[in-house]
Amino acid sequence: MYKINKLLNNLESHIDHASRTSQTISEANVGWHIVHSCLVIDSVCAAVLKSDPSKFKKKFNFKAFFVLLVNAFPRGKAKAPSFTIPSHEFSNTAILQSIQDSRKSIEALSKANNNQYFTHPIFGELNAKDTFKFLAVHTYHHEKIIKDILR
């Protein structure tokens, strides 16, 4: 939980640069990456909290194992689900609210049963513990993109 909160603090530090872009790095601006990260956190946490822990089936998934081991996603290889794509530009105040909402989602996730889970389209079922790792890796992935945009 500490790691993901630190990453959210890092995202918050970039709000003043929300409109910055670099077409060679990403078609999306800094604000998009921040809000997208928050939408992923919120939707994944909500899915975990709604899940029935008795239905969780631990199954080895090499892709999930590898990504969570190396703490990195390759760029440009996956397509974000539509519900995690920001639909419009956001004000700095709205971006800050997204970050605050994500902090609440992480706090709620910290109270989940470890066998509560969400089903990732590539990585399969991830329990609460692995969900924290996934969210940290995903958020860090977008933080690195933001840093590259700002260079």
C-alpha positions as CSV (number, residue, x, y, z in Angstrom):
1,M,0.0,0.0,0.0
2,Y,2.9,2.4,0.8
3,K,4.3,2.0,-2.7
4,I,1.1,2.8,-4.5
5,N,0.5,5.8,-2.3
6,K,4.0,7.1,-3.0
7,L,3.3,6.7,-6.7
8,L,0.1,8.6,-6.4
9,N,2.1,11.4,-4.6
10,N,4.4,11.4,-7.6
11,L,1.5,11.7,-10.0
12,E,0.1,14.5,-8.0
13,S,3.5,16.4,-8.3
14,H,3.0,16.4,-12.1
15,I,-0.5,18.0,-12.1
16,D,0.8,21.5,-13.0
17,H,2.2,19.9,-16.3
18,A,-1.1,18.2,-17.2
19,S,-1.4,19.7,-20.6
20,R,2.2,18.9,-21.7
21,T,2.7,16.5,-24.6
22,S,5.4,14.9,-26.6
23,Q,4.2,13.2,-29.7
24,T,7.4,11.1,-29.9
25,I,6.6,9.6,-26.5
26,S,2.8,9.4,-26.4
27,E,-0.2,10.8,-28.2
28,A,-1.7,11.6,-24.8
29,N,-0.8,14.4,-22.5
30,V,0.4,14.2,-18.9
31,G,-3.1,14.7,-17.5
32,W,-4.4,11.8,-19.5
33,H,-1.8,9.5,-18.1
34,I,-2.6,10.6,-14.5
35,V,-6.3,10.2,-14.9
36,H,-6.0,6.9,-16.8
37,S,-3.8,5.6,-13.9
38,C,-6.5,6.7,-11.4
39,L,-9.3,5.1,-13.5
40,V,-7.5,1.8,-13.5
41,I,-6.9,1.9,-9.7
42,D,-10.5,2.8,-9.0
43,S,-12.0,0.2,-11.4
44,V,-9.7,-2.6,-10.3
45,C,-10.2,-1.9,-6.6
46,A,-14.0,-1.9,-7.1
47,A,-13.8,-5.2,-8.9
48,V,-11.8,-6.8,-6.2
49,L,-14.1,-5.5,-3.5
50,K,-17.2,-6.9,-5.3
51,S,-15.6,-10.3,-5.8
52,D,-16.5,-13.5,-3.9
53,P,-13.3,-14.8,-2.3
54,S,-14.6,-18.3,-2.3
55,K,-14.6,-18.3,-6.1
56,F,-10.9,-17.4,-6.4
57,K,-8.8,-20.0,-8.1
58,K,-5.0,-19.6,-8.0
59,K,-3.7,-20.5,-11.4
60,F,-0.1,-19.9,-12.6
61,N,0.1,-17.3,-15.4
62,F,3.6,-16.8,-16.8
63,K,2.9,-13.3,-18.2
64,A,1.6,-12.1,-14.8
65,F,4.5,-13.8,-13.0
66,F,7.0,-12.1,-15.3
67,V,5.5,-8.6,-15.2
68,L,5.1,-8.7,-11.4
69,L,8.7,-10.1,-11.1
70,V,10.4,-7.5,-13.3
71,N,8.0,-4.6,-12.2
72,A,7.6,-3.4,-15.8
73,F,5.2,-3.5,-18.8
74,P,6.4,-3.2,-22.3
75,R,5.3,0.1,-23.9
76,G,2.6,0.0,-26.6
77,K,1.8,-3.7,-26.4
78,A,-1.6,-3.5,-24.7
79,K,-4.8,-1.6,-25.3
80,A,-6.6,0.0,-22.3
81,P,-10.2,-1.0,-21.8
82,S,-12.6,1.8,-22.7
83,F,-13.7,2.4,-19.2
84,T,-10.1,3.4,-18.2
85,I,-9.7,5.9,-21.0
86,P,-10.3,9.5,-20.0
87,S,-13.0,10.9,-22.3
88,H,-12.0,14.6,-22.1
89,E,-9.5,17.1,-20.8
90,F,-9.6,17.7,-17.1
91,S,-8.9,20.7,-14.9
92,N,-6.1,20.5,-12.4
93,T,-8.8,20.4,-9.7
94,A,-10.5,17.4,-11.3
95,I,-7.2,15.6,-11.7
96,L,-6.4,16.1,-8.0
97,Q,-9.9,14.8,-7.2
98,S,-9.2,11.7,-9.3
99,I,-6.0,11.1,-7.3
100,Q,-7.8,11.6,-4.0
101,D,-10.5,9.1,-5.1
102,S,-7.8,6.6,-5.9
103,R,-6.2,7.0,-2.5
104,K,-9.6,6.1,-1.0
105,S,-9.8,3.1,-3.4
106,I,-6.4,1.9,-2.2
107,E,-7.4,2.3,1.4
108,A,-10.5,0.2,0.8
109,L,-8.4,-2.5,-1.1
110,S,-6.1,-2.7,1.9
111,K,-9.1,-4.1,3.9
112,A,-10.0,-6.7,1.3
113,N,-9.9,-10.4,2.0
114,N,-6.7,-11.7,0.3
115,N,-8.7,-14.1,-1.9
116,Q,-10.8,-11.3,-3.3
117,Y,-9.7,-10.8,-6.8
118,F,-10.2,-9.3,-10.2
119,T,-9.8,-10.9,-13.6
120,H,-7.3,-9.3,-15.9
121,P,-7.8,-10.0,-19.6
122,I,-4.1,-11.1,-20.0
123,F,-2.9,-12.0,-16.5
124,G,-6.0,-13.9,-15.4
125,E,-7.2,-13.8,-11.8
126,L,-5.1,-11.7,-9.4
127,N,-5.8,-11.8,-5.7
128,A,-5.7,-8.7,-3.5
129,K,-2.0,-9.1,-2.8
130,D,-1.1,-9.4,-6.5
131,T,-3.5,-6.7,-7.3
132,F,-1.4,-4.2,-5.2
133,K,1.7,-5.3,-7.2
134,F,-0.2,-5.0,-10.5
135,L,-1.4,-1.5,-9.7
136,A,2.0,-0.4,-8.6
137,V,3.6,-1.7,-11.8
138,H,0.9,-0.1,-13.9
139,T,1.1,3.2,-12.2
140,Y,4.9,3.3,-12.3
141,H,4.7,2.4,-16.1
142,H,2.6,5.6,-16.6
143,E,4.8,7.6,-14.3
144,K,7.8,6.7,-16.5
145,I,5.9,7.9,-19.6
146,I,5.1,11.1,-17.8
147,K,8.7,11.7,-16.9
148,D,9.7,11.0,-20.6
149,I,7.1,13.5,-21.8
150,L,8.5,16.2,-19.4
151,R,12.1,15.8,-20.5
